[in-house]
Amino acid sequence: MQTELSNRLGAEHAVFGFTPFPAVAAAITRAGGFGVLGAVRYTAPDALARDLDWMQEHTDGLPYGLDVVMPAKKVAGVSEADVEAMIPDGHRRFVDGLLDKYGVPPLAEGEASGWRITGWMDQVARSQLDVAFDYPITLLANALGPPPPDIVQRAHDHGVLVAALAGSPRHARHHKAAGIDIVVAQGYEAGGHTGEIATMVLTPEVVAAVDPLPVLAAGGIGSGGQIAAGLALGAQGVWLGSIWLTTREAELHSRRLTAKLLAAGPGDTVRSRALTGKPARQLRTEWTDAWDDPAGPGPLPMPLQGLLVAEANSRIQRHEVEPLLGTPVGQIVGRMTSERSVRAVFDDLTRGFERAIDRINRIAGRA
């Protein structure tokens, strides 16, 4: 599974694995892929530095990258407290009512509310990059399209390629104009923030829109045959995220959530604004149903929704309140039926790719 892009980045296979877990990212890189560590949960720069130190020690000198969530434009002079003050009291009461309905206990005294949406704010992402550029990352990806122009230039000055996710050909053309090096065509099937065009349709459209820039296919990919399909559509690699959530190296810290993922089928996800205020594919739960119910107040726009539900989500996860317990995940969740190591998943991908290529060669009369 080698392409011009994977060779350029020094990876054995053109499989780019996004994950919030350092152990998973390092294992993907060691298995021959390209591990990409998600940075959004690192609101403290020293925590990111600690995990990048660990990555350095566990990637055997092989390449890896970082994924940030950074708006292309910043709003000057707006603090987290300013944003918090915009949240309506009625929405706060709605959250409190849901937590009371399902008997969700509070966090322990002094326990932090965990991940907050502050990683989406410009100053936080910049502090992450101040740390990251001291490490030999070779790829910087941004989930909200192209980073600000000065960040693109800064990455290029460090010899780092810049990737941006796109959900439509229009977005992809915008990314190319902004000086992005790689476009990730993320289809409707994907976990997390995603658009409305399916991967099979989106990938060749984006390839044509940004030629000659390399494109990675993303969304609904979790087998070697699907990787072969992505490359056949013109992509120079694939971007996988959901498939790693049930690996042994993943740090979900919830047996109940892992069990829900292993039991879920491809129809058990929903594209909802309940998590961040933007449509994001996730497990369907009674929490998402409540937010999507027309009788409720409806989700707030980003970043208000993320700040509103941050503590609630931490409480739900900490106490593993099963009816409300969920996570961003794509429709590929139906293939995630057992806990395996990253290496075992990767071996399955490469074997499946070989079988798919052999099958196509037989159809074409080349075998």
CORTA-V434476 format. One line per field, one symbol per residue. phi: phi as a letter, one per 40 degrees, with the letter a starting at -180 (. if undefined). psi: psi as a letter, one per 40 degrees, with the letter a starting at -180 (. if undefined). burial: I if it has 24 or more other C-alpha atoms within 12 Angstrom, else O. A space follows every 50 residues. Layout:
BEGIN
phi=???
psi=???
burial=???
END
This chain:
BEGIN
phi=.bbdcccccgccbcbbbcacbdccdcccccchcbcbccbccccbdccccc ccdccdcbbfgccabbbbbbccbbbcgbcccccdcccccccccccdcccc dbgcccccdgcccgcbcccccdcccccccdccccbccbabbbcbgccddc cdccccccgbcbbacbbadcccccccccgccbbccccdcccgcacbbcdc ccdcccdccbdcccbbcahgbaaccccdccccchcbibbbbcdccbcccc bcfacccdccccccbcccbacbcccbhbdbcadcbccccccccdcccgcc cccccccdcdccccccccbfcdcbcaacacccdcccbacbcdcccccccc ccccccccccccccgbb
psi=fhidddddefidifhhhhiehdddddddddeeahhhhhedegehdddddd ddddddeeefeiiiaihighidiihiehidddddeehidddddddddddd defhiiiihehieahiedeeidddddddddddeeifiehhihefahiidd dddddddefhihiiiheidddddddddeeidhhhghideiiahiaehidd dddddddddeheiiihhiheheidddddddddeeieiihhdddedeidei fdfhddddddddeiieeeiihieddeeihhhihhiddddddehdeaeiii ihedddddedddddddddefgddehaihiieeddegeihiiddddddddd dddddddddddddefe.
burial=IIIOIIOOIIIIIIIIIIIIIIIIIIIIIIIIIIIIIIIIIIIIIOOIIO IIOOIIOIIOOIIIIIIIIIIIOOOOOOOIOOIIOOIOOOIIOIIOOIIO OOOIOOOOOOOOIIIIIIIIIIIIIIIIIOIIIOIIIIIIIIIIIIIIOO IIOOIOOOOIIIIIIIIIIIIIIIIIOIIIIIIIIIIIIIIIIIIIIIII IIIIIIIIIIIOIIIIIIIIIIIIIIIIIIIIIIIIIIIIIIIIIIIIII OIOOOIIIOIIIOIOIOIIIIIIIIIIIIIIIIIIIIIIIIIOOOOOIII OIIIIIIIIIIIIIIIIIIIIIIIIIIIIIIIIIIIIIIOOIIOIIOOII OOIOOIIOOOOOOOOOO
END
